[in-house]
Amino acid sequence: MRILNRNVYVGPSQYAKFPVIRLELDLGELEQWPTAKLGTGFIDALVAALPGLADHGCSYREAGGFIRRMREDGGTWLGHVLEHVAIELQNIAGEDVTFGRTRSISDDRPGVYSVVYEYTQREEGIAAGELALKLLDSLLPAELRTVTDGQWDWDSERDDFIRYAQRRALGPSTASLVRAAEERGIPWLRLNQQSLVQLGHGKYQQRIQATITGRTPHIAVELASDKEETNKILGSLGLPVPRQVLVNSQTDALKAARKLAGPVVLKPYNGNHGRGITINITDDDEIRAAFDAASEISRSVIVETFQVGDDHRLLVVNGELIAATKRTPGHVVGDGKLTVTQLLDEVNSDPRRGVGHEKVLTRIELDREANMMLERVGMTAESVPAAGDIVYLRSTANLSTGGTATDVTDSIHPDNRDMAVRAVRAIGLDVGGVDFITPNIAESYKSIGGAICEINAAPGFRMHIAPSEGTPRDAAAPVVDMLFPPGTPSRVPIAAVTGTNGKTTTARMLAHIAKMAGFTPGLTTTDGVYIDGQRTVEGDMTGPVSARMVLSDPQIDLAVLETARGGLLRAGMGVPEVDVGAVINVASDHLGIKGIDTLEQLAEIKRIVVEVARDCAVLNADDPNVLKMSAYTDAAVICYVTMNPSHPLVREHIRAGGRACALEAGINGHMITLYDKGSHIPLMWTHLIPATMEGRALHNVQNAMIAAAMAFSLGMKLDAIRHGLRTFDTTFFQAPGRMNVYNEHPFKVVMDYGHNAHAVGMMAELAQRLDVSGRRIVVLAGPGDRRDEDLRAIAQTVAGKFDHYICRRDDGLRGRDGDEVPRIMARALQAAGVAEDAISQIPDEQQAVDAALKMGSTGDLVLVFADALTRTWKQIIRFTPDGDMPRPTPRVEIPELQTSMDERLVAAMEGVVRDERGLRFEREEND
């Protein structure tokens, strides 16, 4: 049994609308060993290791269903068992996950299963799958084991996993804040492996780290960390504080204790979580030992007067006391029969106690501090305390060391409440915890005494949200309300667009419209991440990572996410939902790769974008595979886009008051028209949109319609949509590789990134519609990882539409021989009736483009399908014909700069432009 492959889906995918892990699991010989055949011993041992499996309902949908499934009807296979074990392992580590699904991959691969299970934290989820494999293997008969050996120790492995998970999971306080944000509908992102979390998106974001917020003053945190300075500030305001002395040696500690006269407390100068604190000591040897313990945490140690009473934590948020908790140190209560060790085992058997922050309470360890506390009262771990005697094993009441918490919020005296609020305000914290010692929290400190021992700048919430006794208090909601007062926005509008072709252009159009409408858009595309029109990251950025980049940027107030098939298959979507989702088309591309063999399967992947659309799903009604997606979206509104004004379904949709975008013929050309709630809204003539080449580029007409429908559904004004479409063109600078036109040679050159039959066919049709007095020449290619039939389809799409064909390959061969791609395409052209002398095979891209340019003459059209976009565009604009053919004058003449405007734009994209005097200046933001 082994894991062949693993995918971690960070968001909605073909398997679920939430994060899941998918394992490709090969059972090997164990395909012949279902659980019933493995026997009762295997099942009983598994349940003994993980008792929580008894609560799994499985297909029976009731507790005990999974155990029943393992025992009855021949049992179930170990892939299914691994799914449940991986879920239960996360449950015992404190995560609330329940979803799983296991299926055989195909009849062609017997014994290989797709195992899918939910996760909360990535690394923990991965580790759960790996530990599940080891656990199952360890329970098999020796001859069937392949992973574990005789050294396997399940108890140790389990506890190590829990600790590993907790080191990576959000702590109880941070998790409570995240839950409170989710309840308010506020999105969140984890920014590191600790507790740094972003609440909200873009310019609305607020950050927290544990319970410190982005608004917490740094100076307040510094003051709270300085126990001596805090004591002085609070004392100067008349607040109750113990007397203190700061020391740096055992000798000074002894002197300070004598000076303070009476029991003292020693604690680290800048410690936390109760580490290194020793209380109520008078003996010199105890003082020396306490100093050593504190100095392990901090070089400086505080000696302060010991205050008699109970330890309380008072939580103040935004100037209001939210919760009060009495804390009791970890202890056992004698019964006159059991030893301390036995009593401790009983205490730790409480199901509420676990490792670290796994559960409400933490196990108490019989460690050095516990033995020291026993020694102070003349006992050992084997002593038998008298019935009713309380034996403390901790000197402080922190929950992280085994203490218990009792809520006393309703009984706190008003004077004590006001005192806590004044103390936190004095330090300057927006969220603060006051450690207050008093004999009775229900009586005023003014009458019975009491002292503030410490102010915490990052107070833990666990004791308040899950006390051992008393009423749980919602400590997190007031913090979230402080950061996001009711009515305050927290999320930015998100638009996602997908499709086989046109998604990059459509996404760019929408981002441009948004900018014209006054937004600061964040855009992800196949060539990078753009913030407010400026590229910040280069590369194919159409997956979850880029979505996270955009939503984390504090500038943006709208996100446009180009979403590609590869990212959806590899890691799912980067966001759990979008406001507007659009699918442009589903055409043959990447088929035969990663298990996607048919258009229907490809459509299933792409429809994820509209499955998670919340407000509007924009669908191309002219594509049957896209039209069917309307049955899979829960969006409030469906907007159909059609270039067929007689489309029967869209007509009925409009008559029912639905939203649509249609292309209508008029006396002046074609008009893009919007329909919504019975309104008929003419938007603009297609020939006024530069990207459509006066309406001839029908694919960009469709892209403009999709972009307009999305912008309208995002609430943008009509004039902003019109202005955006009027000012968006297909220059290389604005849309690299998307129908870039160069007119500075005697012939026209069009460069495009089309790399599948559908995209190439649209450009070939455009070439037919353009006025060309000379020949039409095309440079043709296809990616090497496509199937032979896909390469032949590309060639067949253009056959008969050009006068000369130059077949090339990409720089990256992707498993092909050097001239295999051009050879396949050349043969397909000949099979389609193209004369052999009209075909050239020039494998190298640069040489192929150079040959096409040299072949061009006055009035010709050269269509170049490019892979290396920037390199090819430079090659086109810098081309100098052989012979006496003069180089045309640039359209924009600047005496100081002897390059054409297009050359300047290319240079600008590289970050630098040079003039003829050798001067160098950096690119302006708005070049």
N, C-alpha and C positions, 0 to 999 in steps of 0.2 A: 504494500500500500504506500503510495507516494503522491506528492503534489506535483503535477506537471507544470501548472501555470497559475498565476494569481493576478486578479485585477481588483483594485480598490476604487470603488465608485464614490466620489465625494458628494454627489447630488443625484437628481433624477436620472434614471437610466432605463434600459429596457426591462430591468428586473424589479425595480421598485422606485417610488418617488422620494426616497430618503437614502442615506448612505448605506451601502452594503458592500460586502466582500464576496467575490466569486472565486472559488477554487476549481481548477480542473483536476479531479482526483482519479488516479488509476488504482483500482483495487487489486489488479493482478490476480493472483491465485485466490484471493479472498472473495472474488465474484461468486465462487462456488460455496461460500460460507456465510449464508444469512444468519441473523441472530438466533433463530430457533435451532439451527444446526450447531451453533457454537455452544448452546445449552444454557441451562438455568444458572450454572456457576458464573458464566461470563456476565449475564444480565444482573445477577445479584451483586457481583463485585463492582460493576459500574454504578449501580444505584447506591451502594455503600460509599463509594468514592464521591459521588455527587448526589446527595439525597434530594436536592431540588428538582431533579429530573422527574420525580414522582408527581410534580405539579404540572408538567408539560401535557397539554391536551392533544397536540398533534391533530390528525384528521378527525378524531372523535370529538374534538372541541369540548373536552371536559378533563378535569384533573385525573391523572392516571392513564390518559389515552395513549401517551407515547410508550409507557411500559407495556400496556396491553398490545400495542402494535408490535413490539419486539418479541412478545411471547406467542401470539396467535397467528394462525394461517401461514405458517412457514417463516414468520418473522419478517424483518426488513434488512436491507443491505447496509453495510457500514458507512457508506457515503451519507445516508440519511441520519445515521447515528452520530456521525462526526458533526453534522449541522447542529443537532440539539446540544451536543457537548460544548461546542464553541459558544453557543448562546448562553448556556448555563454557567460556563466559566466567567463570562462577562457579568452575569447576574451576581455571582458570589463576590466579584470585585466591586460591586456597587452600581453597575450600569443597568438601566431598565431597557433591555432589548428583548424582542420576542419573535421577530419575523425570520423565517428561513424557508428555503425551497430547494429540493434536490431532485434532479432529473437525469436520466441516462442521456448522454450526448447524442448518440446515433447508433443505429444497428450495425454500422460499419466499424464501430469502436466499442466492442463489448467490454464491460467492466470499467469504462471511463465515464465519470459522472460530473455534472455541473452542480457544485454545492454552493448555494448562496445563503448568506446569513447577515443579519443587521449588525452594525457596530456603532459606537459612539466616538471612541478615540481610535485613530488609525493604527498606531503602533500596538495598542492593546488588542484591537481586533485581529491583527495579523498574528500576534503571539497566541491568542486564544485558539486560532486554527491549528497552529503548530503544536501547542500543548495537547489539544484534543487528539491529534494524530498519535502522539506519544502515549497518552493514556490508553487509548483503544489498543494500541500495539502491545502495551505492557500486560493487558488482560487476556491476550490471545494465548493459545497453547504455544509452548516454546518453539515448536517446529514451524510456526506460522509468523513468528516475529521477524521484523526487518529493521526496526528502529531502536528499540530499547534492549537492555541487557539486565543482568542480575543486580546491577548497581542502582537501579531505578528506585527512587524514594518519593512516593506520591505526595505525602504530607509536606515535605520540603518543597517539592516542585510547585504545589498549589500555593503555599504561602509566598514563595518567591514571585509567582505570577501576580498575586494580589498586590504585593509591594511594588512590583514593576508597573502594574496598571495604575496604581495610585500616584506614583511619581510622575506619570504622564497625564493623568486625568485632572480636570479642573478640581480645585479644592472645594470643600463644602460651601464656603462663603461665595466664591466666584460662581460656582454652579447655581447657587440660589439667586444671584443677581441675573444670571443668564435666563433662568426659568421665569423670573419676574418680567424680564424684557420680552420674552416670548409670549407671555400672557398679555402683554400690551401690544403685541404685533410688531415689536421692534426687532429688526434683523441684527445678527451679530456675527463677528468673525474672530477667531482666535489668532492672535498675531505672533505668538511664540509658543514654545513648549512649556512655559510656566503659566502664569495667571494674567498675562497681558491680553485684554480682550477689547475689541472695538464694538461698541453698540451703535447701531445706525449705520447709514451709508454716506459716502461722499462728504459734502460740506456740512451735513447734519450730524456727523459722527461725534460720539463722546467715548473716551477711553477709561477703562478701569484696570487696575492691577490689584488682584484680591479685592480689598474694600477701600483702597485708595483710588480716588477718581482723578480724571484729568484736571479737575478744578481745585483739587487739594493743594494749598500753597506749599511750596517746597520748604519754606522757612518753618512752617508749622510742623511738618514731618521731622525736620531736624531738631526742633525744640522738644517734641514728644520723645525723640530718641535719646535726648540728653536728660537723664533722670534728675541730675543735680539741678540743672537750669529750670526744669519744669517745677521742681519742688520750690525753688526760690520765687518763681513768677506766681504760682498759686498762693504761696504763703504771703506774698506782698499784697495780695488782694483780700486777705483775711479768710481764705478758704482753709479747711482743716487738712494739715499735712503733718507727717512725722518729721522729727528732727533727723538730719542726715550729716554724714561726714564722708568725703571721698578719700580713699586710701589707695596705696600702691604696693603695700607690703604687709606681711603678717604682723610685724611689730606695730605698724600704724593702725592695723585693724584692732589689735588688742587695746591700744591707747584710746581709740575711738569708742570702743565698747565700754571702757571704764568711764570715759567722759559722759556718755549717754546714760549710764547708770541704770541697769536693768536689762531684761531680755532684749536681744537685738535680732535684726534680720540682715543677712549679707546677700547681696545680689550683684550681678554684673552691671557695669556702668551702662552698657548698651545691649543687653540681652533681650530675648523674647521667648515666648512659649513656656515661661517658667523654668527655663534651663539655667542651672547653676545657682538657684536660689535655696538658701537654708534659713529657716525661721525659728524663732523662740529659743535662742541659745544664749547661754551665759558662761559655760565652761571654757577655759582658755584653749584646751585641746580641740573642742568643737569649733571654736572660732578659727583656729588655724586650718582645720580641715575644710570649713566652709569657705575660707578665703581661697584655698587651693581649688575648690570646685568652681567658684565664681571666676577665678583668674584663668581657667581653661576657656572661658567664653570671652572675657574682656581683660585687658591689661589693668584697667582701673576697676576698683570694687567700691560699692556703696555700703556703708554700715548705717543702719537707721533703727530708730526705736521700734520695738515690736508692739503692734496694736492688738489688743484683745478683741476678739469678735469673729464674725463670719466673713468670708471673702465674697464680695459681690462684684458683678460686672454690670455697669450701667451704660447702655448704648444710646448715644445721642446722634441724630441725623438732622442736618439742616436746622439746628437750633431747637430741636424737640427731642425729649426723651422717648424712645421707641420701645425699649424693653429693659427689664431688670431681672437679673438671674443670680441666685445664691449658688456658689460653687463649693463642693465638698471634695477634699482630696481623696484619692484612691485608698480604700480601706477594706478590712474584713470585720465581721462581727462574730465574736466567739459564741460557741454553744456548749463549752465545757467538755466536748468529746473529740472534735477534729483539730488537727494541727493547722498552723497558719498556711502551710502549703496546700492542705486539703481544702481549707476554706477558700483559698484563692482559686483553686480549680473550680469550685462551685460558682464563685463569682464570675469567672471567665466563661462558664458554660451558659451564661445568660445569652440568648440568641441575639440580643441587641448589641453585644460586644463583638468586635472584630479587629482585624489588623489595621493599624493606622486610622484613616478616616473612612474605612470601608462601610462602617455602620454608625448608628447613633452614639454608641459608646466604644471606647478603646480598651482592649485587653490590658490588664495590669501585669507587668513583668516583675518577677522576683529578681531584681538586679541590685547593683551596688547601693543605690539610694534606698531601696526597700530594706536591704539588710542593715543599713546605717540607722534607719528609723526604728527597726526592731531592736537593734543594739542599745539605742538610747532609752528604751523602756525595759531593758534587761531580758529580751526575748530573742529567740532564733526562729528559723523557718519551721523547726520541728516542735516548737512550743505549742501548748494547748491553751488558748485564751479562755478565761472564765465566761460563762454564759452571759451575754449582753455586753461584754467588754468590746469597745471599738478600738481596733488596732490600725493606726494609720501607716500606710506604706509609701506615702508621698508627703512631702512638706508643703507642696503647693497644690492648688485645686484645678490645674489646667486639665481640660478634657483630653488633650493629646497624650497625657501621661496616665489616663485611667480615671480621672475625676468624674463626678456626677454633677448635674445641673438641675436646679429647681427654679421654676419661673416664679417671680415675686412682683411682677409688674403692677398688679392690681393692689398690692399692699404697701407700696413704697410711700413714705411720708412726703408731703409736698416740699418741705425744706430740703430733703435729700434729692428730690427731683430737680429743684432749682439749682442746688449746689452742683450737680453733675452738668447741667446745661452751662452754667457760668464757667466751670472749669474747662470744658471743651472750647467754648468761645475764647477764653483767655489764651489758649494755645493757638487758636486760629484754624481749627480743623472743621471741615464740613461733615466728616464722619469720624467719630471718636468714641473710644471705649474708656470708661473711668473704672479703675480698680479701687473699690471702696471697702474698707474694713469697718464693721460696726456690729455691736452686739445684737441689734434689732433694726432692720431696715424700715420697719413700720413706725419707728420713733425718730424724732428729729435728732440729728447729730449735735444740735445746739444744747440739747438737754442730757443726752446719754454719752456723747462723745463719738468719735470715729475719725478716720483719716484716709485721705486719698493717697494711695501708694504709687500709682502710676497712671499715665494717660497713654492710651494706645492709638497710634495713627492708622493702623490697619487691623481693627478689632475683628476677631472671628465671629461668624454668625451662627455656627453650629449649635452652640448652647442655647440660642434663642429660638431657632427654627425647629429644633428637635430636642427639647429638654428631657432629662430623665423623668422628671415629674412636673406637673403643672401644664398650663396652656401654652402651646406653641405660638410664637409671635412671628409675624411676617416682617422680618428685618430688612428684606431686600427691596420690597415695593417702594418704601419711602425714598430709598436711594435713587431708584429709577425715576420716580416722580420728580425728584430734585433735578436730575440731569435732563429729563424730558417732561416739563410741565404739561398737563393735559392740553391738547390742541397743538402742541409743538410737533413739527414734522420730524421724522426719523429716517425715512427711506426715500430714495430717489426713484423716479420712474425708470423702469428697465424694459428695454425692447430687445428681443432676440430674433434673428432672422437666419433661416437655413434654406437649403436647396442645393441641387447639384450644380447649377450654374446661376450666376448673377448675384449671389449673396454678398460678395465683396462690394460690388458697385452699389447695390441697394443699401447696404449698411453705411457706406460713405455718403450716399445721397441723404439718408435720414440724419446722420450726424451733422451734415452741412446745413440742412433745413433747421435743425435744432439750434445751431449756432446763430443762424440768421434770426431765429425767434427769440434770442437773448439768453439761451441756456449756455452752460459750460459743459459740453458733452465729453464723456469718456468713450472711446471707440476701440473695439478689438477687431482685428482683421487678419487676413493671411499674411500680411507683410509687417505687422507690428501693432503696438498699442499707441493710441493717440489721445492726448489730453488737450482739449480745447484747440484741436487742429494741429498740434505739434507732436511729432513722433517721439515717444520717450523710450520705447523698447522696440528693437528690430527683430524680425523673424515671424514665423507662423504662430500667431497668437490667437487661436480660435478655440481654446479649451478652457477648463476650469481655472487654471493658474492665471490666465490673463483677465478673466472675469473678476477674480479676487483683486488683482492689481488695480483695476479701474474703480471698483467699489471701495477700495481702501484709500483712494486719492482724496485728500481733503478739499480739492478744488471743485470737483464735478458735482453737477446737480441733475444729470441725466446720463444713463448708460445705454450704449448701443452695442450689442454683442453679436458679432458674426459667429455662428455656431456650426462647426463642421462635423461631418460624419465620424472622422477619426477620433476626435475628442469625446464624442458621445459613446463610441464603442470602447474607448480606452478607460475613461474615468467619469463618464456621465456629464451632466451640466454643472456649472459652477455656482448656480443659484437654485434655491428650492422652488422659486416661482418667478414669473415675469409678468409685467403689466400687459404687454402686447407681444405676441409671438406670431411669426409669419413663416410660411413655407412657400417658396417660389415655384419649385418644380422638383420632380424626381425623374432623373434620366440615368441611363446606363453609364456608370463610372465606378471604379474600385470593386466591381463585382468579382466574386471568386477570392476575395481577401477577407480574412478574419471571420469566416463563416457567413458572410453576406453574399448569396449567390443569385438572388432574384430581385427584380424591382420591388416586389411586394415586401421583401425583407428589408430592403433599403428604406422604403417608405415607413416601415414600422419604427426604424431608428430615428428618422427625421421628424416624425410626428411627436416625439417627446417634447419638442419646442412648444407645440400648441396644447399638448396635454397639461403643461404646467402654466399656461397663460391664464391670468386671473380676470382681466378686464375685456380683452379682445383677442380673437384668433383671426388673423388675416390669411386667407387661403386663395390660391390661384384656381379658380373654378374651371379653367381651360385644361387643367391636368387631371385626368381621372383619379390617379393615385393620391393627389393632394385633396381633391374634392371629398374623397371618402373619409378624410381625417376629421370632418365636421362631427362625426359620430363619437369621437374620442376626446373632445375637449369639454371642459366645464366652464369655459370663459363666459362671462356675462353676455357678450356680443360676438357674433360671427360676422366678419366682413369679407364678402366674396369679391374677387378681382377678376374681371373678364375683358378680353379684347373682342368678344363676340356680343354685340348689342342685342342679339336675338337669343341669347342663352336662356333656355326655358326655366331652369331652376333658379337662376339669379333673378329673372323677371318676377317669378312668384315670391321670392324672398323680398324684393323691393316692394311689391304690392302689399306684403304683410307688414311693412314698416321697417324692414331690416336694413342693415348697412351694406353698401356695395360701392365699388369703384369700377366704372365701365368706360370703354372707349367708344365714343359716338361720332359718326360721320356728320360733317357739316359742310356748308358751302365754302368755308375757308380752310378745310382740312379735317383733322381729327381732334376732337375735344375730349380731354380727361374729365370725367364727370363723377361727382360723389352723390350718393343717395343715403339719406339717414332719416328715419322716423317720418317718412313721407315727403321729406324735402328733396328737391332736385337742385344740385349745386354745381353749375359749370365751373371747373377749376382753371384750366388753361389749355391752349392749343399745343399740340405736340411739337409743331415746328418752331415754337418759341423756347424749347428746352434744348440747350446746346448739346447735351449728351446724346440726343437722338439723331444728330446730323440732319436737322430739318425734317424729322419724322421718319427718315429712311431706316434708321437702326431700330427695328421693331422690338428687339430684345431689350434695349434700353428704354423704350416706351413702356414696356411691361415693368421693368425695374422701377421706373419713375412712378408708375401707378401704385406698386406695392409700397414704395417709400411714402407716397402721399397718403395712402390709406393708413399706414402706421402712424404717421405724424398727426393726422386727423384724429385717430383713436387715442393718441396721447394728449389730446386737448390743445394742440397748437392751432393758432389762428390761420385762417385761409390765406391772408396776405403774406404771412411768414412762409407758408408752404410754397406759394407762387414765387416769392422772391428767392427762396432756396433753390428751387428747380431752375429758375432763370439764370442763376449764377453758378450752377454746378456744371463743369464741363469734364471732358475726358482727356485733358492734358496729362502728360506723364507725371507732372508735379502733383496733380490732384488725385489722379486715379492710375497709378503706374501699372502697366500691363493690361489695362482695360480699354481697348479700342483707341489707342493713342495714334494720332494722325500727325504726319510730318509732311508739309507742303513746300519745303524750301529747295527740293530738287526739282528738275524738270518733270519728274513723275511723282505721283502720290505714294507715300508709304504708310501703311496701317500696321501697327504692332498690337498683338493680343496674346493673352496667356492661355487661351482655350486649349484644353488638353483632353477632351473627350468628344465623342461624335456629335453630341447635342450642341455643345459650345462651338465646335468647329463649323457645324452646319449653319448655325445662326450667322456667323461671320461670313461664310461663303455666300449666303443669301444676301447679306448686306453688300458684298462685292458685286453682286449682280444688279442691285438697285442703284449703285453709284454710277454717275456719268463718266464713262471711260472711253476715250477716243482711241487709245492704243491697246496693248495687250494686258492681260491679267496674269500675274505671276504669283505663285504661292510657295512659301517655305513651310513644310509640313513635318510634324513629328508626333510622337506619343510617348508617355512614360514607359520605361522598361518593365515595370512591375504589372502592367496591364496584360490581360489575356490576348492571345493571338487574334481572336475574333474581335476584340475591342480595337486593336490596331487596324485590322482590315476595315472595320466599320468607319473609322475616322477617314481612311482613304476613300472609301465608297461614297461618303458624304460629299466630298468635294469633286469627285470624278465628273468630268464633262463641263465644269464651271470655270476652268482656267485654261490659259494657253500653254503655260509651262509649270511643271511641278518639280520642286527640289525637296527630296526626302532626306531627313537628317535624324539624329538621335540626341538625347540630352547628355550633358556631361556625366551625370550619374547613371551608370548602366543598369543598376538594380537587377543584377543577375543575368543580363543579356550579353551576347557577344558584341564586339565593337560596331559591326555594321548590320546586326540582326534586325533592328527596328526599321531602318530605311529599306532594307531588302524586303521585309514583309509588306511594307506599305507600297513599295514600287510594284510588287507582284499583284497586289490588290487593285491598284490603279489600272494595270494592264488588263486584268480580268474584267474590269468594268468598262473596257473599251478605249482607254487612253493610249495613244500611240507611244511606242517605246521611245522615239526620239523627242517626245515632249516631257520625258521624265529624266531627272538627274538624281543620282545618289551621292550625296556629299555628307558623310557621317558627322563631321565636326560642325558644331553650331556656328561658330564664327566664320568658318570658311563657306558654309552654306549661305549665310546672310550676305557675306561679301559677294558671292557669285550672283545672288539675286539682285543686289544693288547695281552691280556692273552690267547686268542684263537689261536693267531698266533704261528706257528712253522716253522722250517727250510724249506725254499723254498716257503713259502706262500706269498701272496700279500694281504695287508690290505689297502683298499681304504676308506678314511674317508672324508665324506662331512661335513665340519665344519662351525660353525657360529661364535663362539668366537675364532678367529684365533690365537691370541697370546697365549691364555690359552691352546688351544688344541695342538699347536706346542710344547709348553713346556712339556705338558703331554706326547707327543710322544717321544721326545728326552730324557726325564728323566725317562722313563719307565724302571723298573727293573723286569724281569720275576720272578715268584715264582719258588722255587725248586733250582736245581743245575745249571741251565742254566747260563753260564758265561756271564758277560757283555762284549761286544766286545771292542777291543782297539780303541780309537779314531784315525781317519785318520791322524790328525796332533798332534804329541806328543810334548808337551813343559813341561819339568820337573817341572818348577815353577808353572804351571797352571794345575790343575788336573781335568779340565772340557774338554769336547769335543769342537771342533771348533763351532759346531752348537749351543751349549749352550752359548758360548761366544758371538755369533752373536745375540742371543735372548737378552742376558744381555746388549749387546751394544745398542740395539734398545731402551732399557729402560734407557740408559744414564750412566750405571756404570758396571764395571767388577771388580771382587774381586779375589785375589790370596789366596793361602792356609795360608799365614801368616796374613791375615786379612787386607792387604793393600788395599786401594781404589784409583782408578784413573779414571778420566773422559774419556768418549768416544772420541777418535780421530775423526776428521771430516771424514776421509776416511777409517774407519774400514770396 
